[in-house]
Amino acid sequence: MAKKLRIIVAKPGLDGHDRGAKVVARALRDAGMEVIYTGLHQTPEMIVEAAVQEDVDGIGLSILSGAHLTLFPKVLELMKENGIGDRLLFGGGIVPQADVGTLTKMGVGRIFGPGTSTMEIVDYIQKTIKVKDE
């Protein structure tokens, strides 16, 4: 029997707007994934610690603050340091198209901008992360 995918949805930094993150978390849950929503104002350290403790398959960061070029690299670094560098890191929010390529080269998966359908996000995660067998 296949194990459900486990995904953390996190809001790093000082950004206080989490409606989009909650919509994505609900869509992933409705698609059969186990979702851990960390809440607002999380540090990269808090996010990665939760990811390790929860043994997640992926981490989704929602960033609207403009700090994406600081937060994504820090989370990637901590993921590698904590032995989960092989897990998917993806994101959404306000990320200029010019920065998407930079993040991708660093090892970040897809970045979903405003207006992306939740089904597109669900499909991407399901195709990118192979469902683990129990």
LINRABEL-V448086 format. One record per residue. N is the residue number from 1. RES is the residue in one small letter. PHI is phi in whole degrees, -180 to 180 (none if undefined). Layout:
N_RES_PHI / N_RES_PHI
This chain:
1_m_none / 2_a_-77 / 3_k_-84 / 4_k_-65 / 5_l_-68 / 6_r_-114 / 7_i_-128 / 8_i_-98 / 9_v_-112 / 10_a_-131 / 11_k_-116 / 12_p_-79 / 13_g_82 / 14_l_-91 / 15_d_-61 / 16_g_-107 / 17_h_-105 / 18_d_-124 / 19_r_-60 / 20_g_-61 / 21_a_-62 / 22_k_-69 / 23_v_-64 / 24_v_-65 / 25_a_-58 / 26_r_-66 / 27_a_-64 / 28_l_-65 / 29_r_-61 / 30_d_-64 / 31_a_-86 / 32_g_98 / 33_m_-91 / 34_e_-88 / 35_v_-122 / 36_i_-114 / 37_y_-99 / 38_t_-83 / 39_g_90 / 40_l_-79 / 41_h_60 / 42_q_-88 / 43_t_-87 / 44_p_-55 / 45_e_-62 / 46_m_-64 / 47_i_-65 / 48_v_-68 / 49_e_-60 / 50_a_-64 / 51_a_-63 / 52_v_-67 / 53_q_-62 / 54_e_-89 / 55_d_50 / 56_v_-81 / 57_d_-93 / 58_g_-161 / 59_i_-126 / 60_g_-112 / 61_l_-103 / 62_s_-107 / 63_i_-130 / 64_l_-115 / 65_s_-87 / 66_g_89 / 67_a_-96 / 68_h_-61 / 69_l_-76 / 70_t_-100 / 71_l_-73 / 72_f_-61 / 73_p_-61 / 74_k_-66 / 75_v_-65 / 76_l_-58 / 77_e_-60 / 78_l_-68 / 79_m_-61 / 80_k_-64 / 81_e_-61 / 82_n_-101 / 83_g_77 / 84_i_-123 / 85_g_-66 / 86_d_-87 / 87_r_-84 / 88_l_-74 / 89_l_-117 / 90_f_-133 / 91_g_-161 / 92_g_-156 / 93_g_125 / 94_i_-99 / 95_v_-130 / 96_p_-56 / 97_q_-54 / 98_a_-63 / 99_d_-91 / 100_v_-61 / 101_g_-62 / 102_t_-61 / 103_l_-67 / 104_t_-62 / 105_k_-62 / 106_m_-74 / 107_g_120 / 108_v_-78 / 109_g_-72 / 110_r_-68 / 111_i_-115 / 112_f_-103 / 113_g_-88 / 114_p_-56 / 115_g_90 / 116_t_-65 / 117_s_-72 / 118_t_-65 / 119_m_-64 / 120_e_-62 / 121_i_-68 / 122_v_-59 / 123_d_-60 / 124_y_-59 / 125_i_-64 / 126_q_-64 / 127_k_-80 / 128_t_-84 / 129_i_-101 / 130_k_-72 / 131_v_-63 / 132_k_-80 / 133_d_-85 / 134_e_-74
